[in-house]
Amino acid sequence: MAVFVCRTESIHYRLYEFAKTALIKIFVSPYSSVCDLYCGGGEDTDKWYEAQISHYIGIDASSSGINEAREMWESQRRPYTAEFCELDPCVETLELFLQDKGIPTDLVCCLQHLQLCFETEERAKSLLRNVSSILKPGGFFFGITPDSSTIWSKYQKNIEALHNKGINLKSMLPICIRSESYTITFEAEDEKFPLFGKKYQLKFAGDVSSETHCLVHFPSFIRLAREAGLEYVEIQNLTEFYDDNRAQFAGFLSSGGNLVDPRGRLLARSFDVLGLYTTFVFQKPDRDVVPSIGTPIMQDSSHFRRETSNLVSDSAPDARHSQAHHGSRSQYQDDWTGNYSSREREKQSGERRRQSSVEEEKDMHSEAPAGANVGFVEHPETQTGKSHLRGILGPGPMDLRFTESH
């Protein structure tokens, strides 16, 4: 019991719970049907109840997790119908096992463990094929995963610092990224970003052991999703997601204390932890609806970059500097995450955002730290006479520059 209380009071746990709660509130309408991939032990049962769903399908590769989720639902006597299946979405063909379980569903989510699917390309392909096969046309696939652009940027900065000191990297393995709240450990050095199978260990302060994750290469994520019939909508760092939805959700973080200031701005430590994660949103096109439906509430995040100095309290100058760089990276990472491939989003944003982005690009480029290997890629729209440059995530390797428009 003491361990559980400690976990529920940890900054990481509370911030992650906020993110899951917010996403469910945004995407889930009353009477929706939901398939929850890697559902775990039913920790989100209350969230689904509050969202007033009509049907729930919980999928997990762990028999103990599925049993706990089923027991949680049964003990709380939730009014929605539910099915629980012990299946690995990265291995088995879900459609074959779920024919009489209530598919297709309005929504598919993966609120944890998506990163484990990127151990190999085949596992990632299998997951996304499964999502597409059980999702209704017009439905959304959404979730949370570690933000690999943030983690890779931190890794590259550590590597660069060691190189500058003339230190033999082999003698420094494993390479650790440390903060007040967590430690990220890479067992081997890589100058290139492997598309699949790049493993690291993540351990939060207070945790007994670390968890092994794989970096998610976002352009590959988007490419494979498109091949499976899912259109990219959004990949957004959770700090930006919070700022976009701060008016609606600041109270959730204020209730426990030590996460936001009195004005609802993230404190430095909260910003650091929340910045390790990103949302992702895809949609299965409905061919009967033109144009395809966009994300229901999530707003344009460009104003985040104009207000980065206000997100962290005035008492944390170091965090403000880090945050300013993160805001710059958020602008630069558009090509790295493949944002430029979403023509619908560009059409919706209009001339106002294009002009704003050009101005911000100039500002952000001037803020890039010395020695950062920031490469720029011409946005496809420049071919039509519009001057718009997008960059990679910042100090990342040259290999991540994209030259294709799709």
Wavefront OBJ file of the C-alpha trace (Angstrom):
o trace
v 0.000 0.000 0.000
v 2.819 2.421 0.798
v 4.346 1.941 -2.639
v 0.990 2.678 -4.317
v 0.519 5.878 -2.339
v 4.028 6.998 -3.236
v 3.368 6.378 -6.915
v 0.044 8.195 -6.984
v 1.674 11.203 -5.352
v 4.655 11.330 -7.723
v 4.920 14.207 -10.179
v 5.272 11.816 -13.099
v 2.169 9.831 -12.185
v 0.007 12.915 -11.661
v 1.118 14.552 -14.910
v 0.565 11.359 -16.881
v -2.891 10.955 -15.357
v -3.673 14.530 -16.376
v -2.636 13.810 -19.969
v -4.788 10.677 -20.202
v -7.771 12.413 -18.629
v -7.487 15.394 -20.958
v -7.203 13.285 -24.118
v -10.195 11.167 -23.162
v -12.287 14.249 -22.410
v -11.355 15.761 -25.776
v -11.836 12.767 -28.031
v -14.489 10.595 -26.386
v -18.133 11.524 -26.879
v -20.992 9.982 -24.882
v -22.048 6.540 -26.108
v -18.832 6.006 -28.053
v -17.265 2.575 -28.389
v -13.562 2.340 -27.564
v -10.790 -0.200 -28.069
v -7.966 0.353 -25.572
v -4.648 -1.193 -26.656
v -2.253 -2.223 -23.854
v -4.954 -1.364 -21.345
v -2.965 -2.629 -18.343
v -4.772 -3.350 -15.108
v -7.836 -1.163 -15.615
v -6.383 2.017 -14.119
v -8.520 4.135 -16.451
v -11.868 2.495 -15.659
v -13.131 5.641 -13.912
v -12.103 7.814 -16.849
v -14.120 5.713 -19.291
v -17.094 5.796 -16.944
v -16.941 9.586 -16.698
v -16.728 9.793 -20.503
v -20.065 7.890 -20.646
v -18.914 5.372 -23.232
v -21.289 2.628 -24.344
v -18.817 -0.187 -25.052
v -15.212 -0.898 -24.123
v -12.718 -3.445 -25.489
v -9.554 -3.866 -23.442
v -6.573 -5.507 -25.173
v -3.343 -6.468 -23.433
v -0.610 -9.051 -23.933
v -0.435 -9.698 -20.182
v -2.881 -12.205 -18.702
v -2.519 -10.639 -15.260
v -3.232 -7.182 -16.680
v -6.362 -8.374 -18.476
v -7.623 -10.172 -15.368
v -7.090 -7.081 -13.231
v -8.873 -4.883 -15.774
v -11.825 -7.270 -15.908
v -12.028 -7.465 -12.111
v -11.871 -3.668 -11.854
v -14.784 -3.277 -14.273
v -16.853 -5.990 -12.600
v -16.231 -4.765 -9.042
v -17.219 -1.203 -9.876
v -20.274 -2.321 -11.860
v -19.783 0.225 -14.583
v -22.803 0.658 -16.868
v -20.983 0.260 -20.174
v -20.529 -3.189 -21.711
v -16.980 -4.513 -21.857
v -14.828 -7.220 -23.432
v -11.301 -8.106 -22.290
v -8.919 -10.048 -24.521
v -5.406 -11.312 -23.918
v -3.819 -10.467 -27.259
v -0.644 -8.767 -28.460
v -1.672 -6.057 -30.966
v 1.817 -6.179 -32.500
v 1.650 -9.896 -33.248
v -1.882 -11.206 -33.639
v -4.617 -10.211 -36.087
v -7.155 -8.523 -33.835
v -9.995 -8.567 -36.345
v -10.075 -12.366 -36.268
v -10.505 -12.460 -32.487
v -12.882 -9.512 -32.123
v -15.547 -10.291 -34.722
v -18.238 -10.786 -32.065
v -16.780 -8.318 -29.545
v -18.188 -5.056 -30.895
v -15.896 -3.986 -33.734
v -15.460 -1.714 -35.525
v -15.205 0.882 -32.757
v -15.553 4.651 -32.844
v -12.122 5.133 -31.273
v -8.900 3.216 -30.738
v -6.411 4.454 -28.168
v -2.977 3.471 -26.928
v -2.270 5.480 -23.791
v 0.870 3.553 -22.893
v 3.454 1.205 -24.406
v 3.189 2.332 -28.041
v 6.979 2.686 -27.935
v 7.392 -1.064 -27.403
v 5.872 -1.623 -30.846
v 8.829 0.119 -32.470
v 11.323 -2.579 -31.593
v 10.987 -3.735 -35.217
v 9.267 -2.375 -38.297
v 7.092 -5.483 -38.585
v 5.721 -5.014 -35.056
v 4.843 -1.391 -35.805
v 3.206 -2.379 -39.101
v 1.163 -5.078 -37.395
v -0.093 -2.662 -34.746
v -1.191 -0.056 -37.272
v -2.859 -2.614 -39.552
v -4.801 -3.823 -36.526
v -5.842 -0.293 -35.602
v -7.105 0.408 -39.106
v -9.009 -2.887 -39.320
v -11.021 -2.354 -36.122
v -11.621 1.413 -36.418
v -14.734 2.881 -38.012
v -14.295 5.284 -40.943
v -13.979 8.775 -39.524
v -12.753 7.413 -36.183
v -9.607 8.517 -34.377
v -6.561 6.612 -33.182
v -4.954 8.602 -30.367
v -2.631 8.191 -27.433
v 0.541 9.162 -25.595
v 4.131 8.082 -26.119
v 7.569 9.342 -25.033
v 8.639 12.250 -27.237
v 11.624 10.812 -29.071
v 12.582 14.197 -30.496
v 13.008 15.546 -26.965
v 14.940 12.487 -25.803
v 17.124 12.308 -28.909
v 17.937 16.012 -28.630
v 19.053 15.527 -25.020
v 21.106 12.492 -26.056
v 22.798 14.409 -28.890
v 23.672 17.295 -26.575
v 25.353 14.860 -24.174
v 27.278 13.250 -27.024
v 28.360 16.651 -28.334
v 29.537 17.728 -24.868
v 31.645 14.567 -24.518
v 33.115 15.043 -27.994
v 34.015 18.649 -27.175
v 35.849 17.479 -24.061
v 37.812 14.948 -26.101
v 36.393 12.038 -24.109
v 36.374 8.564 -25.635
v 32.697 7.696 -25.750
v 33.291 3.961 -25.425
v 34.832 4.583 -22.039
v 31.747 6.542 -20.953
v 29.121 3.904 -21.748
v 26.375 3.735 -20.702
v 25.437 7.325 -21.574
v 23.057 8.845 -19.025
v 20.784 11.870 -19.189
v 19.981 13.028 -15.677
v 17.551 15.544 -14.245
v 15.958 16.116 -10.866
v 13.018 13.939 -11.889
v 14.401 11.141 -14.071
v 17.385 9.321 -15.548
v 17.533 8.163 -19.178
v 20.218 5.608 -20.012
v 21.506 4.582 -23.434
v 23.660 1.465 -23.471
v 25.362 2.200 -26.790
v 26.358 5.234 -28.823
v 24.577 5.980 -32.082
v 25.304 8.991 -34.249
v 22.335 8.201 -36.458
v 18.750 7.858 -35.324
v 17.821 4.194 -35.916
v 14.323 3.956 -37.359
v 13.500 0.958 -35.175
v 14.946 -0.823 -32.164
v 16.861 2.014 -30.488
v 16.430 1.104 -26.826
v 16.918 3.135 -23.675
v 15.994 2.868 -19.996
v 13.816 5.463 -18.285
v 13.699 5.678 -14.499
v 11.784 8.311 -12.571
v 12.758 9.537 -9.128
v 11.235 7.254 -6.531
v 10.766 4.299 -8.891
v 12.336 1.020 -7.816
v 13.425 -0.005 -11.311
v 13.723 1.448 -14.784
v 11.568 0.666 -17.815
v 12.969 -0.245 -21.222
v 11.584 1.738 -24.155
v 12.273 2.126 -27.865
v 12.533 5.482 -29.571
v 9.605 6.128 -31.917
v 10.800 7.562 -35.215
v 7.876 9.836 -36.022
v 8.308 10.030 -39.831
v 8.287 6.227 -39.934
v 5.248 6.213 -37.624
v 3.398 8.517 -40.007
v 4.522 6.592 -43.105
v 3.438 3.222 -41.742
v 0.140 4.658 -40.515
v -0.559 6.025 -43.988
v 0.218 2.657 -45.528
v -2.287 1.095 -43.112
v -4.991 3.593 -44.121
v -4.643 6.118 -41.280
v -4.152 9.820 -41.946
v -1.870 11.893 -39.760
v -3.571 14.637 -37.726
v -1.223 15.749 -34.942
v 1.894 14.924 -32.965
v 2.193 17.466 -30.157
v 4.499 17.648 -27.165
v 2.531 17.532 -23.922
v 3.812 20.924 -22.799
v 2.258 22.444 -25.929
v -0.857 20.321 -25.466
v -1.199 21.626 -21.909
v -0.765 25.230 -22.997
v -3.372 24.846 -25.746
v -5.857 23.431 -23.228
v -4.698 25.246 -20.095
v -7.961 27.095 -19.512
v -9.850 23.812 -19.457
v -7.408 21.627 -17.516
v -5.270 23.864 -15.278
v -7.563 23.105 -12.350
v -6.741 19.411 -12.632
v -3.062 20.117 -11.927
v -3.704 22.860 -9.373
v -5.608 20.633 -6.980
v -2.589 18.618 -5.830
v -0.100 21.493 -5.590
v 3.540 21.740 -6.725
v 2.788 21.342 -10.444
v 1.643 24.783 -11.609
v 1.863 28.316 -10.280
v -1.212 30.326 -9.183
v -1.769 31.431 -12.779
v -1.815 27.864 -14.065
v 1.651 27.976 -15.662
v 3.758 24.838 -15.456
v 6.513 24.935 -12.871
v 9.997 24.033 -14.083
v 9.963 20.468 -12.806
v 6.505 19.813 -14.268
v 7.619 21.242 -17.595
v 10.659 18.966 -17.616
v 8.620 15.800 -16.965
v 5.672 16.638 -19.194
v 8.071 17.540 -22.018
v 9.224 13.915 -22.192
v 5.898 12.905 -23.739
v 3.838 13.665 -26.793
v 0.299 13.075 -27.961
v -0.382 11.470 -31.321
v -3.588 11.575 -33.332
v -4.494 9.762 -36.552
v -7.798 9.344 -38.338
v -9.252 6.664 -40.580
v -10.708 8.620 -43.497
v -14.404 8.444 -44.150
v -14.689 8.414 -47.927
v -18.255 9.715 -47.680
v -17.104 12.877 -45.895
v -15.197 15.560 -47.856
v -13.000 17.070 -46.586
v -11.963 14.554 -43.943
v -12.854 15.401 -40.364
v -10.204 17.172 -38.323
v -9.287 16.773 -34.684
v -12.325 17.810 -32.617
v -10.883 20.326 -30.148
v -7.089 20.398 -30.252
v -6.113 23.887 -31.307
v -3.322 25.394 -33.372
v -0.297 25.412 -31.067
v 1.603 28.235 -32.768
v 0.762 30.627 -29.941
v 2.747 28.372 -27.614
v 5.954 29.496 -29.251
v 4.999 33.137 -28.858
v 4.453 32.690 -25.119
v 7.127 30.213 -24.098
v 8.576 32.657 -21.594
v 5.275 32.613 -19.690
v 4.913 28.869 -19.262
v 7.469 28.499 -16.490
v 7.450 30.574 -13.324
v 9.652 33.639 -13.057
v 11.642 31.946 -10.305
v 13.201 29.433 -12.708
v 15.554 31.269 -15.120
v 17.365 28.095 -16.141
v 14.087 26.435 -16.990
v 13.068 29.473 -19.033
v 16.240 29.131 -21.094
v 15.632 25.430 -21.586
v 12.037 26.112 -22.454
v 12.922 28.746 -25.018
v 15.128 26.184 -26.717
v 12.323 23.628 -26.526
v 9.959 26.090 -28.134
v 12.511 26.559 -30.886
v 12.819 22.811 -31.300
v 9.047 22.500 -31.490
v 9.153 24.807 -34.481
v 12.101 23.002 -36.017
v 10.753 19.503 -35.443
v 7.875 19.928 -37.914
v 9.793 18.246 -40.707
v 11.199 15.616 -38.360
v 7.727 14.581 -37.222
v 6.358 14.875 -40.730
v 3.970 17.766 -40.031
v 4.629 19.152 -43.480
v 2.857 16.145 -44.997
v -0.521 17.219 -43.612
v -1.857 19.500 -46.320
v -5.257 19.682 -44.668
v -3.768 21.320 -41.600
v -2.002 23.923 -43.735
v -5.251 24.726 -45.542
v -7.105 25.114 -42.255
v -4.480 27.344 -40.684
v -4.596 29.827 -43.583
v -2.411 32.745 -44.456
v -2.336 34.018 -40.863
v -0.358 31.052 -39.611
v 1.959 30.948 -42.611
v 2.942 34.560 -42.016
v 3.297 33.944 -38.281
v 5.445 30.873 -38.863
v 7.839 32.765 -41.124
v 8.314 35.442 -38.479
v 8.750 32.873 -35.708
v 11.252 30.883 -37.764
v 13.490 33.934 -37.927
v 13.191 34.504 -34.183
v 13.732 30.871 -33.278
v 16.710 30.463 -35.568
v 18.421 33.370 -33.837
v 17.890 31.601 -30.489
v 19.513 28.321 -31.541
v 22.439 27.436 -29.244
v 25.946 27.788 -30.516
v 27.197 24.687 -32.239
v 23.738 23.301 -32.910
v 23.590 21.485 -36.198
v 20.304 22.998 -37.316
v 19.467 22.081 -40.903
v 16.614 23.581 -42.851
v 14.428 21.876 -45.405
v 12.345 23.704 -47.922
v 8.636 23.253 -47.381
v 6.889 21.795 -50.459
v 4.743 24.911 -50.729
v 7.792 26.905 -51.794
v 7.330 25.248 -55.162
v 4.195 27.359 -55.586
v 5.978 30.573 -54.745
v 5.404 30.661 -50.996
v 8.552 31.182 -48.950
v 8.338 28.855 -45.963
v 11.249 26.996 -44.418
v 10.920 24.197 -41.927
v 13.793 22.654 -40.003
v 14.596 19.382 -38.310
v 14.429 19.021 -34.567
v 17.544 21.102 -33.879
v 20.842 19.510 -32.808
v 19.860 16.151 -34.284
v 21.862 14.395 -37.010
v 21.778 15.323 -40.681
v 20.175 11.964 -41.501
v 16.839 13.186 -40.173
v 16.456 15.838 -42.836
v 13.564 15.051 -45.123
v 13.514 16.121 -48.735
v 10.291 14.456 -49.789
v 6.934 16.121 -49.399
v 5.000 13.025 -48.415
l 1 2 3 4 5 6 7 8 9 10 11 12 13 14 15 16 17 18 19 20 21 22 23 24 25 26 27 28 29 30 31 32 33 34 35 36 37 38 39 40 41 42 43 44 45 46 47 48 49 50 51 52 53 54 55 56 57 58 59 60 61 62 63 64 65 66 67 68 69 70 71 72 73 74 75 76 77 78 79 80 81 82 83 84 85 86 87 88 89 90 91 92 93 94 95 96 97 98 99 100 101 102 103 104 105 106 107 108 109 110 111 112 113 114 115 116 117 118 119 120 121 122 123 124 125 126 127 128 129 130 131 132 133 134 135 136 137 138 139 140 141 142 143 144 145 146 147 148 149 150 151 152 153 154 155 156 157 158 159 160 161 162 163 164 165 166 167 168 169 170 171 172 173 174 175 176 177 178 179 180 181 182 183 184 185 186 187 188 189 190 191 192 193 194 195 196 197 198 199 200 201 202 203 204 205 206 207 208 209 210 211 212 213 214 215 216 217 218 219 220 221 222 223 224 225 226 227 228 229 230 231 232 233 234 235 236 237 238 239 240 241 242 243 244 245 246 247 248 249 250 251 252 253 254 255 256 257 258 259 260 261 262 263 264 265 266 267 268 269 270 271 272 273 274 275 276 277 278 279 280 281 282 283 284 285 286 287 288 289 290 291 292 293 294 295 296 297 298 299 300 301 302 303 304 305 306 307 308 309 310 311 312 313 314 315 316 317 318 319 320 321 322 323 324 325 326 327 328 329 330 331 332 333 334 335 336 337 338 339 340 341 342 343 344 345 346 347 348 349 350 351 352 353 354 355 356 357 358 359 360 361 362 363 364 365 366 367 368 369 370 371 372 373 374 375 376 377 378 379 380 381 382 383 384 385 386 387 388 389 390 391 392 393 394 395 396 397 398 399 400 401 402 403 404 405 406
